[in-house]
Amino acid sequence: MTDIAAPSVFETVESEVRSYCRAWPVVFERASGSRLYDEDGRPYLDFFAGAGSLNYGHNNPVLKRALLDYLADDGITHGLDMSTTAKRAFLETFRTTVLEPRALPYKVMFPGPTGTNAVEAALKLARKVTGRQTVVSFTNAFHGMSLGSLAVTGNAAKRAGAGVPLHHAARMPFDDYLDGQVTDFLWFERLLDDAGSGLDHPAAVIVETVQGEGGINVARAEWLRALAELCRRHGMLLIVDDIQMGCGRTGDFFSFEEAGITPDIVTLSKSISGYGLPMSLCLFRPELDLWEPGEHNGTFRGNNPAFVTATAALDAYWRDGTLRERTLGRADRVERALLDLCGDDAGTGLAVRGRGLVWGLEFTDGERAEAVCRRAFETGLLLETSGPRGEVVKLLPPLTATDDELDEGLGILARSVRHAAARIAA
């Protein structure tokens, strides 16, 4: 008789909504730096990095030491929005290492522990300040899974999960969506200027400088500058969603710095805690701070252990430009490797795009991208797909990965692409 393994507790107890565990069907036990280890001790090089939440790697020793010391001293764990020493240290460090060197005047709001909490707060504030309802977002945008965030998200499958109509949002084409055949913002500005267009005057525009879930679509600096100017002329607030691309992912701390713009509102989450602990920020110009006390709140907006690791991360990595220069230098290294890979695979429609240490390798269909990620996992590398059809293999290595680890991951990727091509051809 054939032995049939009993279903795991994940299959019998956990909801069917789980997803990443289906792509990587092992049980992970520990993690360090750029690697995860399953319960059998097998290592996996992590080019997923907690969907961008682990820019400084797993269990970063500097951050871990700060966290352990804080907990050993019975530091506050849960504090709502009470004033604590941990929050004070974070705010002071964030001001001196991030805001003041960039001449950014922002007030800091702790809206809740996740990125979608920050987006919901940004949307609510924009509507409160302007008295208007409509928010413009872009094709292939992703801003979160709660209702307001879904309304400004483009992905049809994710939007369908809402179960209710998603209102008060309008969609415009992202940079190069029309393959350069139409002047930037021609349609958008025409709608704004035409009283018969049917577009209610927007409260705000929300944009990602690099669309991560949308397929690593990179907005040009000049496109972002033109968008900022369009918002200024028409009295719309500009919201930059920097949840995945902030905290150094594109090189600069904020991904919009390259374009030389100053958004009215910025959302941060994922790697702001540095350690993978839940934390998010909504930043905005002081004159927009029209909140009444308690008007927007949440039980877990004061995650003090996250304040501790966030402060340690800022101290360790953002007191100077070392990490920025290292990331930008590695961008060239990754781009060259991916372009070489495309050269090896000429004629199949492979395309490369990215900035800093976020890169995408686009295939003609999602089946092949999925096959590449599956083979990479089998040979010890974690990658995910993105894009509306899952057609883009997405690379998000930790910013702290060594050169050897970066080369190792790129080598596994190249072999996985060739393996998948051979299997599909057969």
N, C-alpha and C positions, 0 to 999 in steps of 0.2 A: 504494500500500500504506500502511495506517495504521501510524504508528510506535507501538510499545508500549514504554513506559518500563520499563527493567530494574528488577527488584526491588531495593530498598535493602538495605544491609548489616543494617539493623534487622530486615527481614523474613527475610533468609536466615540470619542468625547468631543473633539474639536470640530468646529463648524466647517462645512464644505467651502467656505469663503477663503480659506487659507490658499496661498498661491506660491510664494517663493519656495516653500518646502517641497512642492511638486517638481520644480525644476532641479532642486538639489536634494534628492531623496536619501539623505543621511542624517544622523543625529549629531549635531555639533556639541562639543563639550567645553572647549576653551579657545582663547584667542590671544594673540600677542603680535603687536606691530602690524605687519601686512598679511598675517596668516591666521586662518581658522583651522582648528583641529577637530576631527570627528571623534566619537567615543572609542574608536579603535586606534586612535593616534595618528591617523593619516592627515597630512597637512594639505591645505588648499590656499593658494595665493589669492588674495582678495582684491579683485579689481571692480568690486561693487561698493565696498566701503559704507555699508549701511545706507545705501541709496544716497550717499553724500553726507551722511551724519558723522563719519569717522575720518575727517580730513587729516587728523593727526595719528591715525592708526588705532588699533585695538589696545586697550589697557596701556595707553601711553604712560611711561613710568613717572614722568614729571607731574602729570595730572593725577595719576593714581595716588602718588605720595601726598599731594595736597588734600585729596578726598579722604584718604584713610586717617590723616592727622586730624581733620575736621570732625570726622565721626568719632574718633577716639576721645576727643575732647567734649563729647556730647553737644556738638553744634546743632543748631536748629535745623530740623529736616523739613517740616511743613510750617509755612508762615503766612499763607494767604498773601495779602499785600502789606503786611506789617513791616516796619523798618527793622532790619537786622544787620548785624555786622557783615554778614556774607553779601547781602545785597549792596550795602554801602561800598564794600571793597570792589564789587563788580562795576557799579556805576562810576566810581572814581577812575578805575582802570580803563573802562570803555571810553570815558571822556578823554583821558590823557593819551591813550594809545591809538584810538580810532577816530573820534570826532574832531578833536582840536587840530591834529596834524593835517586834516583834510578840510579844515574850515567849515565843518558841517554843524549847523546850529541845533540839531534835532533834539526834541524831547523824546524820552524813552518810555514806552508803555509795555508792561508785561501782560499780554492778553490771555494767556493760557499756555499749555505745554507743547502744542503742536503747530505746524505750519499753517494748517487751515484755520486755526484760531486767530493767527496773525492776519490772515487775509480777510476773515470775517470782520475783524476790528477795523481794518483799513477801509473796507467797503462801507461799513456803518458810519465811520467818521467822515468819509468823503460826502456821503449823502446828508449827514447832519450839518456839515459846514456849508454846503452849497444849496441845500434845500431841493436838490434835484435827485432823480432816482436812477436813471440809466447809467450803466457803466460799460464802457467799450473795452473789449478784449480782442484777442487775435486768433486767427486760424491756428489749430494745433496747440493752443495753449493748454497748460495744466496748472491749476491753482489749488487743488484740494478736493476733498470728498464730502464736505458738508454742503448744505443747500446753496448758500450764497457763493461759495467757491466753485461749486459745480456749474452754477449759472454762467460763470465766466470761463469755464473749461470747454475745450473744443471736442474732446474725445467722445464719440457717440456712445460707446459701450459704457463708459463711466457715467455719462449723463443719464443714460437709461435707468441706472440703478436708483435714481432719485425717487421715482414713482409718482412724482407730481410735476406739473409744468414749472419750468425754470424761467423766471421772468426778469425784467428790468436789466437786460443785458443786450448788447449789440455786438456783432462780430465784424472785424475788418481784416484784410489780408496782411499777414506778417511779411517781413522783409523777404523779397524774392519769391513770394508765393505765386506770383504771376510771371515768373521767369524773366523779369526785367522788361516785359513788354508794355507795362503801364508806368507812368511817372509815379514816384512814391507819393502816397497819400492823396492822389488825384480824386479817387472815389470818396474818401473820407471827407476831404475838405468841401467837395461839391455838395455832399449831403448836409454838412454843417451850414453852408451858405444858402441853401435852398429851403425856403419856408414850406415848400410843398413836398419835401423829401420823405416826410413821415418819421424822421429820426428826432426823438425828443432830445433836447440839448443835454449832453451827458454831464454827469457830476464829475466823472473821472475816466481816465484810461489806465488800464493795468497791463503791464508787459513784463515778460522775461527777456533779459538780454540774450540768453541762450536757452532755447526751449529743450529741456532735458527729456521729459517724458514724450514730448512731441517729435523727437527724432534728432536731437542735437542740431537744431536749426539756429544758426548764429546770426544775430542782427549786426549789421555794419554800424560802426561808430557814427557815420554821417546820417544813417537812417534814424538812429536814436536821437541825435541832435535835432534833426528835422521834426521828430515826434515831440520832443520837449518844446520846441518853438511853436508848433501847432497848438499844443495844449495851452501855452501862455497866451497866444493870440485869441483863443476862443474861451478863455476862462475855465478850462478843465484842469482838475488836479491830475498830476502824473504820479502813478503808483508803480514802483519797480518791485516785482516779486523776486527777491534775491535769496529765497529759501534754500535752493539747491546750489546756486552758482555763487553765493556769497561766501565769506570767511576764507577767501583765498583761492577758491577753486579755479578761477580764471587768471590768477596771478595777483592782482590787486585785492585788497580786502573786500571791497565792493566791486561787483562786476561792471557797474556803470561808470567807474572812474576813467576807464580808457576813453569813453566818449566825452568826458569833460562836462557832464550834466549833473544837476542837483535835483533829484526828484522831490516832489512835495511829501511823499510818503514812501517808506521802504519797509518791506517785511523780511525778517530773518528767522531762521529756525535751524533744523538739522545740526550743522557743525558749530553753532554758536556756543553750545555747552562744551564742545571739544571732546567729550568723553562718550557721546551717545546718550546722554541723559536728556529727558524731555525738557525743552526750553524754547521759547520763541519771543521775538521782539517785534513791536510795531513802532517805527521811528517816524516822526513828522515835524514839520516846521512849527515853531512855538506858537505862531498866530493861529494855528489850526487846533490848538489844545482847548477845545470848547466843551470837553466832557464835564458833566456833573459828577461829583463823587459817587462811586458805585454804579454809575450808569452802564458801564460795561465791566463785568467782573467774572470770576471763575475760581473754583476751589483750589486748583493746582497752578495758579499763575505765579506763585512764590516758591519755586523749586530751589531751595537753598543749596543742596549739594551740587546742583547744576551751576549756580552762581560761583561756587568755589572752583569747579573745574574750568569754567569759562574764564575766570580771572587768571588762573594758572596758564591757560592757553594763550591769552593775550600777552601776559608777561613773557612767556617763553618764545613766542613766535612773531609778535607784532611790535616789539620795541624798536626794531630796525627793519631794513628791507631785505634781509637775507632770504627769508622764505619766498618772498615775491620773486626775487631774481632767480632763485633755484627753480621755481615752478615755471617761469617763462623760458628758462633754458631747456628744461625737460620737454616743454611743448614742442620745440623744434625737433627734439630727439624722437618723440612719438610720431609727429607728423611725417618725418622722413621714413620711419619704419612702415607706417601705414601706406604711404605712397609707393614705397618699394613693393609692398604686398600687392597693391593694385596692379603694378607693372607685371608682377608674376602671373596675375590672373586676368590679363587683358582680354577684352571682348565680352566680359560678363556683366558689365554695367556697374562695377563697384565704384563707390564714391566715398570720399573722406571729408570730414568737416569737424571743426572743434576749435577750442581756445584753451590755453593753460593746460590743465590736466583733466579736461572733459572732452572726449573724442567719440565720434561715431563712425562706424564703417557700414555704409548702406549697401544692401543687396537688392536685387530685383524683386524679391518676394520674401515674406516672413518665414516660409518653410526653410529656406537656406540659412537665414540668420539664426533661427532656432536650432538647426542642426549644428552650426558652428558653436553656439553656446553649450549645447549638450556634449559635444566632443571635448570642448575645453574643460568642462566639469569632470569628465571621465579621466582627463589627464592632469587634473589638479589646479584648475583656474576657475574662479567664479566671475561670470559675466552675465549681464542681463540684456534683453532686447528692449527697444523703445520704438516710437513712431506709430502712426495710425494703423499700420498693418503688421507691427512687430518686425519691420524689415531692417532695422538698424541695430547692429551690435554696439553696445554702449560701454565705454571704458571710463571708469571712475576710480583710478588707483589712489591710495592714500597719498597726500602731499609729502609725507615723510618716508615713502618707500625709497629703498636704496637704488642706486643705478643698476646693480645686479638684479634686484627684484623686478625693476622695470623691464630690463632686457629679457629676463626669464618669462615674464608674462606676455610680452610681445612675441617671443618665440613660440610659446604655446598657442597663441592666437593664430600665428601664421600657419603652424602645422594643422590646426583645427580647420582653418579655411580650406587648405588643400585636401584634407581628409573628407570634409563635407562635399567638396566639389567632385571628388572621385566617387563617393557613394551615390550622389545624385546622378552623375553621368552613367553609372553602372545600372 
